[in-house]
């Protein structure tokens, strides 16, 4: 998953690779001449419900871009158009089915309910962008890039709220994953008031609202 680029390319299509147990099959997405597409994240719900997100640009340099989402229905990849007026790239997609899909990039968050998108941007103090997303216990959690406050949030159905993390001071670039026992694992780096940083990883059984 990503992009297919050569030094002499007049267009740079996004690509998706599938391993069938023996070999890779690479599919190039349709791309207009002079443009480029790059996929950054993929979510597989089933063989007929796969989502990928990234950016599509009007140039090959990647300087005039908008969010881009595609879905695989078992036969073809098709774009699921995002709201007009958005710029930049999407960095993560997570889904619990074709009617509950989340994509984020920068501080922008979009939720797909099966028929359309709803904006759910994050506005918490100190947050510069989303780093990761994961479902845990039926709820959606976000790892964040944050320079001042804790770097965890949870969607409460109407807005993002800060949650208590495994460190008592600032954390940044937090990545998330859900284990088979239902716990949420987090990893990132901590930052002190003196500018030093160190990596951390922790298991959270049930993050609490902060």
N, C-alpha and C positions, 0 to 999 in steps of 0.2 A: 504494500500500500504506500502510495506517495505520488511521484511524478516520473515521467519518462523524458529525459533531456539528452540532447546531443549538441555539440558545438555549433552545428550548422542548422539546427532546428528552426523552422518558421512558426511552429506552434509546439506547446509543451502539454500534452494530455496527462490527466491523472490516471493512475494505474492501480489495479487491485489484483493481488495474487492469491490463488487458492491451491493448497496442497491436498491432493487426493489420496495420499498414502504412498504414492510412487513418484510423482513428479509435480512440478508447479505449473499451473495454468495462469497466465498473466493476461488480464483484460484491460485494454486501453479505453478510457471513456471518450465519447465524442468531444472534439475540441475545435473551435473556430480558428481559422488561420490567423496568426499574429497574437493569439492569446495563450494563456497557461492555466492549469489547474493543479492543485496540490492537495492531497488528502492527508489528514493528520491523525485521525482516530476512526476506529471501526467497532461496531457492536453487532454480535451475531445472536439473534433470538431463536432462529430456526433456519432450515435450508431455504425457506421462502420469505424470510423476514430479516434482512441484513441492512444495517445503516452505516454510512460513512460520512464524515464531515471534514471540511477544510476551507479552501478558498478557491475562487476562480477569478482570473484577472484578464483585462483587455490587452495586456502586453506580456511578453515573455520574460521581462525583468521582474515581474511580481510587484509592481509599484502602484497599480490601479486595480484594487481587488475588492471583492465583496464575499460575505459568507456563502458557503456552498454545502448543500446536503443532498445526498443521493441514497436511494433505497433499491435493494435487489429483491425481486419478487419470485425468484427461482428460475427466471428465464432471462431477464434484462435488468440493467441498472437504469434508473430514471431519476431525474432531479426532482426534489421536493422543494419548490421555490420558497425562499425565506422572505420576510417582509422587505418591501422596497425602502431604499434610503440607508441601509446598513452598509458599513465599510469594514475592511479588515478581514481577519481569519477566525475560524472556529478551531479550537484545539482539543475538544473532548466531546464525545457523544456517549450517552448511556440510555438504556431503554428497558422497560419491563413488558414490551409488546408493541405492536404497531400503533396503539392508541395512547402510549405514554412514553414519549421520547424527549430527552433533554439534550440540548447542545449549548456549549459556552465558548466564549472567546473574548479576551480582555475582561471588561466588567459586564459584558452583554450575556444574557441567558435567554434562551427561547425554549418554550414547551410546546410540543406537538400533541394534540388530543385525538388525532385520527382524522381530523378535517381541517385544522388550521393551527397557526402559531400564536402563542401569547408571549409578550415580553415579560421577563422576570429578572431584570438587571439587579446587580448587587450594589448597594450604596453604603455599606458598613465603613466606619472610620478606619483609615489606613490601608484599605484594600486597594491594590493596584490592578489585580487581575485574578481570574480563576486559574488554579493549577491543576485541579482534578475533581472528579465527581464519583460518587459511589452510592448505591442503595444499601441500606442496612436496617433490618427490622421494619421494613415497609416504609422507611423514610429516606429522603435524599439528603446526603451530606456533601459538602464542598471543602476541598483543600484549597488554600488561597496563597497568593503572593501578597504579603503584608509587611510593611516596614515599621509599624508602630504597635499594633495590638495582636492578639492571638489570631492564628491563621486557620480557624475552623468555622464553618457555618452550617446551618440546617434550614431547609425550606419548610416553613410552617403552614403552607397552603396559600399564603398571601404575600409573604416577604421572607427574606433571608434573615436569620437571627444568629448571633454569635453563640458558640458552644465552647464549653471548657475542654481544653486539650490536655495532653500528657505532660506539658511543660508549663512552668509558671511565669514564663516571660515570652518575648516575641519569638515567633517561628515563621518560616518562609518556605514557599515552594512545596507545600505539603501534598504528598501523594497518598491515595487511598485505595484499599482493596478489601473486599468482604471474604472472610474465610468460610469454610463449609459448616462450621459450628455457629455461624451467625454473627460472629464478632467482627469488629471493624479494625483493620490494621492501618496504621499511619506511619509515614516516614517523611523526613524533611531535614531542615537544619534550624538550629536555634541561634538567636542573635542576642548578644549582650549589649548593654548600654555603652560599652567601651569599643564596640565595633568588631569584636571577635565572634566567630561562629563555630558550631560543631554539629555533626550529623546526629540524628536520633531516629529510633524506630520504636513503636509501642503498640500494644493491643488494647483496644477500648471495647469493653463489653457493652456499655450503653452510655454514650456521651450525654452529658446533662446540659440543659440549657444554662447559659451563663448570664 
